[in-house]
Amino acid sequence: MYKIIRQRRKSVTIHIEDDLSIVVKAPYDISHEEIDKIVTKHEVWINKTIRDKENLARRKDWLHNGEILYLGKKLQVCIDEEPTGKVAVSVADGVLTIVTPNKKDHFLIKTQLEMYTKEQALKLFTTLTDKYCNLLGCKYSSLTLRKQKTRWGSCSSKGGLSYNIRLMSAPIEVIEYVVLHEVMHLIYFDHSKAFWNAIAKVMPDYKTRQSYLKEQGNILDI
């Protein structure tokens, strides 16, 4: 089964969504029978993509797996139940501990971690952004955190910086690269040769850090 979305387009594309549903985007003038043939032709690719997404989802299910990727390190997840209603999250000695009133309330546990991560991320990204702004002699107008699929950061024309909270799974040196990249856009609002030369002057190994995001970005999720 798949969902068809008719659009003004010339060709048919097939997408596997995160919930594993199949979405086919097709021109208005192509018949359902023709779409069926195209989907059947790509059946092997569809099945493989679904399996890959299932495997990736299992790898990122920290609550089920009992371990989580945090600042580039795999931490053991420990859930402590405190019936009095106490809630807390802490990281120490390779263990991420979540104190919660009900071990079975997975929604609450995930919400606790999300709130903790946002607090830590805001502190970290603010510290690093201030560091590179001071180094480069520039200023930003605002700093926000978002959870996005692929975009790691952005800089608006008004000087607003935004970072992807999923970066909290990445090593600190990779986070520093993203911060420097976006701060540099306060000076060079493009990806010109001058922009990359300026990045290299501050961070000579930026390409190695950049490669980590290209190769490991799909597993970063917190």
Backbone hydrogen bonds, N-H to C=O, Kabsch-Sander energy under -0.5 kcal/mol:
donor,donor_aa,acceptor,acceptor_aa,energy
3,K,22,I,-3.0
5,I,24,V,-3.1
6,R,4,I,-0.5
7,Q,26,A,-2.6
9,R,7,Q,-1.4
13,T,25,K,-2.2
15,H,23,V,-3.0
17,E,15,H,-0.7
17,E,21,S,-2.6
20,L,17,E,-2.1
23,V,15,H,-3.0
23,V,21,S,-0.5
24,V,3,K,-3.6
25,K,13,T,-2.5
25,K,23,V,-0.6
26,A,5,I,-2.4
26,A,24,V,-0.6
28,Y,7,Q,-0.7
30,I,27,P,-1.0
35,I,31,S,-1.8
36,D,32,H,-2.4
37,K,33,E,-1.8
38,I,34,E,-1.9
39,V,35,I,-2.6
40,T,36,D,-2.6
41,K,37,K,-2.2
42,H,38,I,-1.3
43,E,40,T,-1.6
46,I,42,H,-2.6
47,N,43,E,-2.6
48,K,44,V,-2.3
49,T,45,W,-2.6
50,I,46,I,-2.3
51,R,47,N,-2.2
52,D,48,K,-2.6
53,K,49,T,-2.3
54,E,50,I,-2.2
55,N,51,R,-2.6
56,L,52,D,-2.4
57,A,53,K,-2.4
58,R,54,E,-2.0
59,R,55,N,-2.1
60,K,56,L,-1.8
61,D,58,R,-0.9
62,W,60,K,-1.9
65,N,61,D,-2.7
66,G,62,W,-2.0
68,I,75,L,-2.5
70,Y,68,I,-0.7
70,Y,73,K,-3.0
71,L,168,M,-3.4
72,G,169,S,-1.8
73,K,70,Y,-1.7
75,L,68,I,-3.4
75,L,73,K,-0.6
76,Q,94,G,-2.4
77,V,66,G,-2.6
78,C,76,Q,-0.5
78,C,96,L,-2.8
80,D,78,C,-0.7
80,D,98,I,-2.5
82,E,100,T,-2.8
85,G,82,E,-2.2
88,A,99,V,-1.9
90,S,97,T,-2.2
92,A,95,V,-2.3
95,V,92,A,-1.5
96,L,76,Q,-3.3
97,T,90,S,-2.8
97,T,95,V,-0.7
98,I,78,C,-2.9
99,V,88,A,-3.3
99,V,97,T,-0.5
100,T,80,D,-2.8
100,T,98,I,-0.6
105,D,102,N,-1.4
106,H,104,K,-1.7
109,I,105,D,-2.1
110,K,106,H,-2.6
111,T,107,F,-2.1
112,Q,108,L,-2.5
113,L,109,I,-2.0
114,E,110,K,-2.3
115,M,111,T,-2.4
116,Y,112,Q,-2.3
117,T,113,L,-3.0
118,K,114,E,-2.2
119,E,115,M,-2.0
120,Q,116,Y,-2.5
121,A,117,T,-2.9
122,L,118,K,-2.4
123,K,119,E,-1.7
124,L,120,Q,-2.6
125,F,121,A,-3.2
126,T,122,L,-1.8
127,T,123,K,-2.2
128,L,124,L,-2.5
129,T,125,F,-2.3
130,D,126,T,-2.5
131,K,127,T,-2.0
132,Y,128,L,-2.3
133,C,129,T,-2.3
134,N,130,D,-2.4
135,L,131,K,-1.8
136,L,132,Y,-2.3
137,G,133,C,-1.5
138,C,133,C,-2.0
141,S,159,G,-2.4
142,S,159,G,-0.9
144,T,161,L,-2.3
146,R,163,Y,-2.6
148,Q,146,R,-0.7
154,S,162,S,-2.2
156,S,160,G,-2.7
159,G,156,S,-1.9
161,L,142,S,-3.0
162,S,154,S,-2.4
163,Y,144,T,-2.2
164,N,152,W,-2.3
165,I,146,R,-3.2
165,I,163,Y,-0.5
167,L,164,N,-2.1
168,M,165,I,-2.0
169,S,166,R,-1.8
170,A,167,L,-1.8
172,I,71,L,-0.5
174,V,171,P,-0.9
175,I,171,P,-1.8
176,E,172,I,-2.4
177,Y,173,E,-1.4
178,V,174,V,-1.9
179,V,175,I,-2.4
180,L,176,E,-2.7
181,H,177,Y,-2.7
182,E,178,V,-2.3
183,V,179,V,-2.7
184,M,180,L,-2.6
185,H,181,H,-0.9
186,L,183,V,-1.8
187,I,184,M,-1.7
188,Y,184,M,-2.9
189,F,187,I,-0.6
190,D,188,Y,-1.2
196,W,192,S,-2.0
197,N,193,K,-2.5
198,A,194,A,-2.0
199,I,195,F,-2.1
200,A,196,W,-2.6
201,K,197,N,-1.7
202,V,198,A,-1.4
203,M,199,I,-3.2
206,Y,203,M,-1.9
208,T,205,D,-1.0
209,R,205,D,-1.4
210,Q,206,Y,-2.7
211,S,207,K,-2.2
212,Y,208,T,-1.3
213,L,209,R,-1.0
214,K,210,Q,-1.4
215,E,211,S,-2.5
216,Q,212,Y,-3.2
217,G,213,L,-1.3
219,I,216,Q,-1.9
220,L,216,Q,-0.5
220,L,217,G,-1.0
221,D,219,I,-0.7
